[in-house]
Amino acid sequence: MLPAGQLAPDFELPDQNGEAVSLHSLRGKWVLLWWYPKANTPG
């Protein structure tokens, strides 16, 4: 867990079109991350 105010480490994920997007490439823009920890898993 990151402390409040600390920058998130850079990472890269595919977008809805399968294109790679890095956190670094979005610097200076608002970013909302949303994930489902139990998506596609039993339980």
Backbone hydrogen bonds in HBPLUS format (Angstrom, degrees):
<---DONOR---> <-ACCEPTOR-->    atom                        ^
c    i                          cat <-CA-CA->   ^        H-A-AA   ^      H-
h    n   atom  resd res      DA  || num        DHA   H-A  angle D-A-AA Bond
n    s   type  num  typ     dist DA aas  dist angle  dist       angle   num
A0006-GLN N   A0003-PRO O   3.14 MM   3  5.74 165.0  2.16 138.0 139.7     1
A0023-LEU N   A0011-PHE O   2.93 MM  12  5.71 152.9  2.00 160.1 167.9     2
A0013-LEU N   A0021-VAL O   2.97 MM   8  5.54 161.7  2.01 151.6 151.7     3
A0021-VAL N   A0013-LEU O   2.84 MM   8  5.54 156.5  1.89 152.1 158.4     4
A0015-ASP N   A0019-GLU O   2.77 MM   4  5.41 150.7  1.85 142.8 150.9     5
A0018-GLY N   A0015-ASP O   2.97 MM   3  5.17 167.0  1.99 114.7 117.9     6
A0025-SER N   A0022-SER O   3.14 MM   3  5.31 126.8  2.44  98.2 110.8     7
A0026-LEU N   A0023-LEU O   3.03 MM   3  5.32 150.9  2.12 107.6 116.7     8
A0027-ARG N   A0024-HIS O   3.20 MM   3  5.33 167.4  2.22 111.6 113.2     9
A0029-LYS N   A0026-LEU O   2.95 MM   3  5.59 150.6  2.04 148.6 149.7    10
A0039-ALA N   A0036-TYR O   3.09 MM   3  5.26 169.3  2.11 114.8 117.7    11
A0041-THR N   A0038-LYS O   3.25 MM   3  5.36 140.1  2.42 134.8 125.7    12
